[in-house]
């Protein structure tokens, strides 16, 4: 995984955690299939510089990215700040992988 994708993945997961951890932690598992704790673990592994995403990691990222495509109530502020003006295109790359 390139540094670009690594940084984008970190921002994506951080945005998901920031949005869901306090208000709707159980809802996250319902809509993505993964718990807040699962995403927190992925965030830790990304921060530690995992060399290669596993198929499970990619699935988690795709499911997280889908939430930025209009799920009611999700905040995009973290991704916008972390990734810049073209954040939607960057998030979309996770959906296409």
C-alpha distances in whole Angstrom, upper triangle without the diagonal:
4,7,8,6,6,10,11,10,12,15,15,15,18,20,20,21,24,25,26,27,30,31,30,28,30,29,25,26,28,26,22,23,22,24,23,23,20,18,19,18,14,15,16,13,11,13,13,10,9,7,6,7,10,13,14,12,11,15,15,13,15,18,18,17,20,22,22,23,27,27,30,30,27,26,23,25,22,19,21,22,18,17,20,22,20,18,19,18,14,15,16,13,12,16,15,12
4,5,5,6,9,10,10,12,14,15,16,18,20,21,22,24,26,27,28,31,32,32,30,32,31,27,28,30,28,25,26,24,26,25,25,22,20,21,20,16,16,17,15,12,14,14,11,11,9,9,11,14,16,18,15,14,18,18,15,17,20,19,18,21,23,22,24,27,28,31,31,27,26,23,24,21,18,20,20,17,15,18,20,18,17,19,17,13,15,16,13,13,17,16,14
4,5,5,6,8,10,10,12,14,15,16,18,20,21,22,24,26,26,29,31,31,29,31,31,27,28,30,28,25,27,25,26,24,24,22,19,20,19,16,15,16,14,11,12,13,9,11,10,11,12,16,18,19,16,16,19,19,16,18,21,19,18,22,23,22,24,27,28,30,30,26,24,22,22,19,16,18,18,14,13,16,19,17,16,18,17,13,15,17,14,14,18,18,16
4,5,5,6,9,10,11,12,14,15,17,18,20,21,23,24,25,28,30,29,28,30,29,26,27,29,27,24,26,24,25,24,24,22,19,20,20,17,15,17,16,12,13,15,12,13,13,13,13,17,19,20,16,15,18,18,15,16,19,18,16,19,21,19,21,24,25,28,27,24,22,19,19,17,14,15,15,12,10,13,15,13,12,15,13,10,12,14,12,12,16,16,15
4,5,5,6,8,10,10,12,14,15,16,18,20,21,22,23,27,28,27,26,28,26,23,24,26,24,20,22,21,22,21,22,19,17,18,18,14,13,16,14,10,13,14,12,12,11,11,10,14,15,16,13,11,15,14,11,13,16,14,13,16,18,17,19,22,23,26,25,22,21,18,19,16,13,15,16,13,11,14,16,14,12,14,12,9,10,12,9,9,13,13,11
4,5,5,6,9,10,11,12,14,15,16,18,20,21,22,25,27,26,24,26,26,22,23,26,24,20,22,20,21,19,19,17,15,15,15,12,10,12,11,7,9,11,8,9,9,10,9,13,15,15,12,12,15,14,11,14,16,15,14,18,19,18,20,23,24,26,26,22,21,18,19,16,13,16,16,12,12,15,18,16,14,16,15,11,12,15,12,11,15,16,14
4,5,5,6,9,10,10,12,14,15,16,18,20,21,24,25,25,24,26,26,22,24,26,24,21,23,21,21,19,20,18,15,15,16,13,11,13,12,9,9,12,10,12,13,13,13,16,18,18,14,14,17,16,13,15,17,15,14,18,18,17,20,22,23,25,24,20,19,16,16,13,11,13,13,9,8,12,15,14,12,14,14,10,11,15,13,12,16,17,16
4,5,5,6,9,10,11,12,14,15,17,18,20,22,24,23,22,25,23,20,22,24,21,19,21,19,20,18,20,18,14,15,16,13,11,14,14,10,12,15,13,14,15,14,13,16,17,17,13,13,15,14,10,12,15,12,11,14,15,13,16,19,19,22,21,18,16,13,14,11,8,11,11,8,7,10,13,11,9,11,11,7,8,11,10,9,13,14,13
4,5,5,6,8,10,11,12,14,15,17,18,21,22,21,20,22,21,17,19,21,19,16,18,16,17,15,16,14,11,12,13,10,9,12,11,8,10,13,11,11,13,12,10,13,14,14,10,10,12,10,7,10,12,10,9,13,14,13,16,19,19,21,21,17,16,14,15,12,10,13,14,11,10,14,16,14,11,13,13,9,9,11,10,8,12,14,12
4,5,5,6,8,10,11,12,14,15,16,19,21,20,19,21,21,17,19,22,20,17,19,16,17,14,15,14,10,10,12,9,6,9,10,6,7,11,10,11,14,14,12,15,17,16,12,13,15,12,10,13,14,11,12,15,15,14,18,20,20,22,21,17,16,14,14,11,10,13,13,9,10,14,17,16,13,15,15,12,11,15,14,12,15,17,16
4,6,5,6,9,10,10,12,14,15,18,19,19,18,21,20,17,19,22,19,17,20,17,17,15,16,16,12,12,14,12,9,12,13,10,11,14,14,15,17,17,15,18,19,18,14,14,16,14,11,13,14,11,11,14,14,12,15,17,18,20,18,14,13,10,10,7,6,9,9,6,7,11,14,13,10,12,13,10,10,13,13,12,15,17,17
4,6,5,6,9,10,11,12,14,17,18,17,16,19,17,14,16,18,16,14,16,14,15,13,15,14,10,12,14,11,9,13,14,11,13,16,15,16,18,17,14,16,17,16,12,12,13,11,8,10,11,7,7,11,10,9,12,15,14,17,16,12,11,9,11,8,6,10,11,9,9,12,14,13,10,11,12,9,7,11,11,9,12,15,14
4,5,5,6,9,10,11,11,15,16,15,14,16,16,12,14,17,15,12,14,12,12,10,11,10,7,8,10,8,6,10,11,9,11,14,14,14,17,16,13,15,16,14,11,12,12,9,7,11,10,7,9,12,11,11,15,16,15,18,16,13,12,12,13,10,9,13,14,11,12,16,18,17,13,14,16,13,11,14,14,11,14,17,16
4,5,5,6,8,10,10,13,15,15,14,17,17,13,16,19,17,15,17,14,14,11,12,12,8,8,11,10,7,10,12,10,11,14,15,16,19,19,17,18,20,17,14,15,16,13,11,14,14,10,11,15,13,12,16,17,16,18,16,13,11,11,11,7,8,12,11,10,12,15,17,17,14,15,17,15,13,16,17,15,17,20,19
4,5,5,6,9,10,12,13,14,13,16,15,12,15,17,15,14,17,15,14,12,14,14,10,11,14,13,11,14,16,14,14,18,18,19,22,21,19,20,21,19,16,16,16,13,11,14,13,9,10,12,10,9,13,14,13,15,13,9,7,7,8,5,6,9,10,9,11,13,15,15,12,13,15,13,11,15,16,14,16,19,19
4,6,5,6,8,11,12,11,10,13,12,9,12,14,12,11,13,11,11,8,11,11,8,10,13,11,10,14,15,14,15,19,19,19,22,21,18,19,19,17,14,15,14,11,10,12,10,7,9,11,8,9,12,13,12,13,12,8,8,9,11,9,9,13,14,13,14,17,18,18,14,14,17,15,12,15,16,14,15,18,18
4,5,5,5,9,10,10,9,12,12,9,12,15,14,12,14,11,10,6,9,10,7,7,11,11,9,12,14,14,14,17,19,19,22,21,19,20,20,17,15,16,16,12,12,15,13,10,12,14,12,12,16,17,15,16,14,11,10,12,12,10,11,15,15,14,16,19,21,21,17,18,20,18,15,18,19,17,18,22,21
4,6,6,8,9,10,10,14,14,12,15,17,16,15,17,15,13,10,12,14,11,10,14,14,12,14,17,16,16,19,21,22,25,24,22,23,24,21,18,20,19,16,15,17,16,12,14,16,13,13,16,16,15,15,12,10,8,10,10,8,10,13,13,13,15,17,19,20,16,18,20,18,16,19,21,19,20,24,24
4,6,7,7,8,9,12,11,10,13,15,13,13,16,14,13,10,13,15,12,12,16,16,14,17,20,18,19,22,23,24,27,26,23,24,24,21,19,20,19,16,15,16,14,11,13,14,10,11,14,13,11,11,9,6,6,9,9,9,11,13,14,14,16,18,19,20,16,17,20,18,16,18,21,18,19,23,23
4,6,6,5,5,8,8,6,10,12,11,11,13,12,10,7,11,12,10,11,15,15,14,17,19,19,19,22,24,24,27,26,23,23,23,20,18,19,18,14,15,16,14,11,13,14,11,12,15,15,12,12,10,8,9,12,13,12,14,17,18,18,19,21,23,23,19,19,22,21,17,20,22,19,19,23,24
4,6,6,5,9,10,9,11,13,14,14,15,12,9,6,9,11,10,10,13,14,13,15,18,18,18,21,23,23,27,26,23,24,24,21,19,21,20,16,16,18,16,13,16,17,14,16,19,18,16,16,13,12,12,15,15,14,16,19,19,19,21,23,25,25,22,22,25,23,20,23,24,21,22,26,26
4,6,7,10,11,11,14,15,16,16,18,16,13,10,12,15,14,13,17,18,17,18,22,22,21,24,26,27,30,30,27,27,28,24,23,24,23,19,20,22,19,16,19,20,16,18,21,20,17,16,13,12,13,16,16,15,18,20,20,20,23,25,26,27,23,24,27,25,23,25,27,25,25,29,29
4,6,9,9,10,13,14,14,16,17,16,13,11,14,17,15,16,19,20,19,21,24,24,24,27,29,29,32,31,28,29,28,25,24,25,23,20,20,22,19,16,19,19,15,16,19,17,14,13,10,10,12,15,16,16,18,20,21,22,24,25,26,27,23,23,27,26,22,25,27,25,25,28,29
4,6,5,7,9,10,11,12,14,13,11,9,13,15,14,15,18,19,18,21,23,23,24,27,28,28,31,30,26,26,26,22,22,23,21,17,18,19,16,14,17,17,13,15,18,16,13,12,10,10,12,16,17,17,19,21,22,22,24,26,27,27,23,23,26,25,21,23,26,23,23,26,27
4,5,5,7,9,11,11,12,10,7,6,9,11,11,12,15,16,16,18,20,21,22,24,26,25,28,27,24,24,23,20,19,21,19,15,17,18,15,13,17,17,14,16,19,18,15,15,13,12,14,17,18,17,19,22,23,22,24,26,28,28,24,24,26,25,21,23,25,22,22,26,26
4,5,6,7,9,10,10,9,7,8,11,12,13,14,16,17,18,20,22,23,24,26,28,27,30,28,25,24,23,20,20,21,19,16,18,19,15,14,18,17,15,18,20,19,15,15,15,14,17,20,21,21,22,25,26,25,27,29,30,30,26,25,28,27,23,25,26,23,23,26,26
4,5,5,6,8,9,10,9,10,13,13,13,15,18,18,19,22,23,23,25,27,28,27,30,28,25,24,23,20,19,20,18,15,17,17,13,12,15,14,12,15,16,15,12,12,12,12,15,17,20,19,20,23,24,24,25,27,28,27,24,23,25,24,21,22,24,21,20,24,24
4,5,5,6,7,7,6,7,10,10,10,12,15,15,15,18,20,20,21,24,25,24,26,25,21,21,20,16,16,17,14,11,13,13,10,9,12,12,9,13,15,14,11,12,12,11,13,15,18,17,17,20,22,21,22,25,26,25,21,20,23,21,18,19,21,18,17,21,21
4,6,5,5,5,5,7,10,9,10,13,14,14,16,18,19,20,22,24,25,23,26,24,20,19,18,15,15,16,13,11,13,14,10,11,14,13,12,15,17,17,14,16,16,14,17,19,21,20,20,24,25,24,25,28,29,27,24,23,25,23,20,21,22,19,18,22,21
4,6,6,8,8,11,14,13,14,16,18,18,19,22,23,23,26,28,28,27,29,27,23,22,20,17,18,18,15,13,15,15,11,12,15,13,12,16,17,16,13,14,15,15,18,20,23,22,22,25,27,26,27,29,30,28,25,23,25,24,21,21,23,20,19,22,22
4,6,8,10,12,15,14,13,16,18,17,19,22,22,22,25,27,27,26,28,25,21,21,19,16,16,16,13,11,13,12,8,9,12,10,8,12,13,13,10,12,13,12,16,17,20,20,19,22,24,24,24,26,26,25,22,20,22,21,17,18,20,17,15,19,19
4,5,8,10,13,11,10,14,15,14,16,19,19,19,21,24,24,22,24,21,18,17,15,12,12,12,9,7,9,9,5,7,10,9,8,12,13,14,12,14,15,13,16,17,20,19,18,21,23,22,22,25,25,24,20,19,20,19,15,16,17,14,13,16,16
4,7,10,12,10,11,14,15,14,16,19,19,19,22,24,24,22,24,22,18,16,14,11,12,13,10,8,11,11,8,10,13,12,12,16,17,18,15,17,18,17,19,20,23,22,21,25,26,25,25,28,29,27,24,22,24,22,19,19,20,17,16,19,18
4,7,8,6,7,10,11,11,13,15,16,16,19,20,21,19,22,20,16,15,14,10,11,12,10,7,10,12,9,9,13,13,13,16,18,19,16,18,18,16,18,19,22,20,20,23,25,23,23,27,28,26,23,22,24,22,18,20,20,16,16,19,18
4,5,5,7,9,10,11,12,14,16,17,18,20,21,20,23,22,18,17,17,13,13,15,13,10,13,14,12,11,15,15,14,17,19,20,17,18,18,16,18,19,21,19,20,23,24,23,24,27,29,28,24,23,25,23,20,22,22,19,19,22,22
4,5,5,6,9,10,10,12,14,15,16,18,20,19,23,22,18,18,18,15,14,16,15,11,13,15,13,11,15,16,14,16,19,19,17,18,17,14,16,17,19,16,17,21,21,20,22,25,27,26,22,22,24,22,19,21,22,19,20,23,22
4,5,5,6,9,10,10,12,14,15,17,19,18,21,20,18,17,18,14,13,16,16,12,14,17,15,13,17,19,17,19,22,23,20,22,20,18,19,20,21,19,20,23,23,22,23,27,29,28,24,25,27,24,21,24,24,20,22,25,23
4,5,5,6,9,10,11,12,14,15,17,15,18,17,14,14,14,11,10,13,12,9,11,14,12,12,15,17,16,18,21,22,20,22,21,18,19,20,22,19,19,23,23,21,23,26,28,27,23,23,25,22,19,21,21,18,19,22,20
4,5,5,6,9,10,10,12,14,15,14,17,16,13,14,14,11,9,12,11,8,9,12,11,9,12,14,14,15,18,20,18,20,19,16,16,17,18,15,15,19,20,18,19,22,24,23,20,20,21,19,16,19,19,15,17,20,18
4,5,5,6,9,10,10,12,14,14,18,17,15,16,17,14,12,15,15,11,12,16,15,12,15,18,16,18,21,22,20,22,20,17,17,18,19,16,16,20,20,18,19,23,25,25,21,22,24,21,18,21,21,18,20,23,21
4,5,5,6,9,10,11,13,12,15,15,13,13,15,12,10,14,14,11,13,16,16,14,17,19,19,20,23,25,23,25,24,21,21,21,22,19,19,23,22,20,21,25,28,27,23,24,25,22,20,22,22,18,21,23,21
4,5,5,6,9,10,11,10,13,12,10,11,12,10,7,10,11,9,9,13,13,12,14,17,17,18,21,23,21,24,23,19,20,19,20,17,17,20,20,18,19,22,25,24,20,21,22,19,17,19,18,15,17,20,17
4,5,5,6,9,10,10,14,14,12,14,16,13,10,13,14,11,11,14,15,12,14,17,17,17,21,23,21,23,22,18,18,17,18,14,14,18,17,15,16,20,23,22,18,20,21,18,16,19,18,15,18,21,19
4,5,5,6,9,9,13,14,13,14,17,15,12,15,17,14,14,18,18,16,18,21,21,21,25,26,25,27,25,22,21,21,21,17,18,21,20,17,19,23,26,25,22,24,24,21,20,23,22,19,22,24,22
4,5,5,6,6,10,10,10,11,14,13,10,13,15,13,13,17,18,16,18,21,21,22,25,27,26,28,27,24,23,22,23,19,19,22,22,18,20,23,26,25,22,24,24,20,19,22,20,17,20,22,20
4,5,5,6,9,10,9,12,14,13,10,12,15,13,12,15,17,15,16,19,20,20,23,25,24,27,26,22,21,20,20,17,16,19,19,15,16,20,23,22,19,20,21,17,16,19,17,15,18,20,18
4,5,8,11,13,13,15,18,17,14,16,18,16,15,18,20,17,18,22,22,21,25,27,26,28,27,23,22,21,20,16,16,19,18,15,16,20,23,23,20,22,22,19,18,21,20,18,21,23,21
4,6,9,12,12,15,18,17,14,17,19,18,17,21,22,20,21,25,25,25,28,30,29,32,30,26,25,24,24,20,20,23,22,18,20,23,27,26,23,25,25,22,21,24,22,20,23,25,22
4,6,9,10,13,17,16,13,15,18,17,16,19,21,19,20,24,24,24,27,30,29,32,31,27,26,24,24,20,19,22,21,18,18,22,25,24,22,24,23,19,20,22,20,18,22,23,20
4,6,7,10,13,13,11,13,16,15,14,17,19,18,19,23,24,24,26,29,29,31,31,27,26,25,25,22,21,24,23,20,20,24,27,25,22,24,23,20,19,22,19,17,20,21,18
4,7,10,13,14,12,13,17,17,16,18,21,20,21,24,25,25,28,31,30,34,33,29,29,27,28,24,22,25,25,21,21,25,27,25,23,25,23,20,20,22,19,17,20,20,17
4,6,10,11,9,10,13,14,13,16,18,18,19,21,23,24,26,29,28,32,32,28,28,26,27,24,22,25,25,22,21,25,27,24,22,23,22,19,18,20,17,15,17,17,14
4,7,8,6,6,10,10,10,12,14,15,15,18,20,21,22,25,25,28,28,25,25,23,25,22,20,23,24,21,20,23,25,23,21,21,20,17,16,17,15,12,15,15,12
4,5,5,6,9,10,11,12,14,15,16,18,20,22,23,26,26,29,29,26,27,25,27,24,22,26,27,24,23,26,28,26,23,23,22,19,18,19,17,14,15,16,12
4,5,5,6,9,10,11,12,14,15,17,19,21,22,25,24,27,28,25,26,25,27,25,23,26,28,25,24,27,28,26,23,23,22,19,18,18,16,13,13,14,11
4,5,5,6,9,10,11,12,14,15,17,19,21,23,22,25,26,23,24,24,26,23,22,25,27,24,23,27,28,26,23,22,22,20,17,18,17,13,14,15,13
4,5,5,6,9,10,10,12,14,16,17,19,22,21,24,24,21,22,21,23,20,18,22,23,20,20,23,25,23,20,20,20,17,15,16,14,11,13,14,12
4,5,5,6,9,10,10,12,15,16,17,20,20,23,24,20,21,20,22,20,18,21,23,20,19,22,24,21,18,18,17,14,13,13,11,8,9,11,8
4,5,5,6,8,10,11,13,15,16,19,18,21,22,19,21,20,23,21,19,22,24,22,21,24,25,22,19,18,18,16,14,14,13,9,9,11,9
4,6,5,6,9,10,11,13,15,17,16,19,20,17,18,18,20,18,16,20,22,19,19,22,24,22,18,18,18,16,13,14,14,10,10,13,12
4,5,5,6,9,10,11,13,16,15,19,19,15,16,15,18,16,13,17,19,16,16,19,20,18,15,14,14,12,9,11,10,6,8,11,10
4,5,5,6,9,10,11,14,14,18,19,16,17,16,19,17,15,18,20,18,17,20,20,18,15,13,13,12,9,9,9,5,5,8,8
4,6,5,7,10,11,13,12,15,16,14,16,15,18,17,15,18,21,19,19,21,22,20,16,15,16,14,11,11,12,9,8,11,11
4,5,5,7,10,12,11,14,14,11,12,12,15,13,12,15,17,16,16,18,19,17,14,13,14,13,9,11,12,9,9,13,13
4,5,5,7,10,10,14,14,11,12,11,14,13,11,13,16,15,13,16,16,14,11,9,11,10,6,7,9,6,6,10,11
4,5,5,8,8,12,13,11,13,12,16,15,13,16,19,18,17,18,18,16,13,11,12,12,8,8,11,9,7,10,12
4,5,6,5,9,10,7,10,10,13,13,12,14,17,17,16,18,18,17,14,12,14,14,10,11,14,11,10,14,16
4,6,6,9,10,7,8,7,11,11,9,11,14,14,13,15,14,13,10,8,11,11,8,9,12,11,10,14,16
4,6,9,11,9,11,10,13,14,12,13,17,17,16,16,15,14,11,8,11,12,9,9,12,12,10,13,16
4,6,8,8,10,10,13,15,14,14,18,19,18,18,17,16,14,11,14,15,12,12,16,15,14,17,19
4,6,6,9,10,14,15,15,16,19,20,19,20,20,19,16,14,17,17,14,14,18,16,15,18,20
4,6,9,11,14,16,16,17,20,21,21,22,21,21,18,16,19,20,17,18,21,20,18,22,24
4,6,9,12,14,15,15,18,19,20,20,20,21,18,17,20,20,17,19,22,21,20,23,25
4,6,9,11,11,13,15,16,16,17,18,18,15,14,17,17,14,16,19,17,17,20,22
4,6,7,9,10,11,13,14,15,15,16,13,13,16,16,14,16,19,18,18,21,23
4,6,5,6,9,10,10,11,11,12,9,9,13,13,11,13,16,15,16,19,21
4,6,5,6,8,10,10,11,13,10,12,15,14,13,16,18,18,19,22,23
4,5,5,6,8,10,12,13,10,12,15,13,12,16,17,16,18,21,22
4,5,5,6,7,9,10,6,9,11,9,9,12,14,13,15,18,19
4,6,5,5,6,8,6,8,11,10,10,13,15,16,17,20,21
4,6,6,8,11,9,12,14,13,13,16,18,18,20,22,23
4,6,9,10,8,12,13,11,12,15,16,16,18,20,21
4,7,7,5,9,10,8,9,12,13,14,16,18,18
4,6,6,9,10,9,11,14,15,16,18,20,21
4,6,8,9,10,12,13,15,17,18,19,21
4,5,6,7,9,10,11,14,15,16,18
4,5,5,6,8,10,11,13,15,16
4,5,5,6,9,10,11,13,15
4,5,5,6,9,10,11,13
4,5,5,7,9,10,11
4,5,6,7,9,11
4,5,5,6,9
4,5,5,6
4,5,5
4,6
4
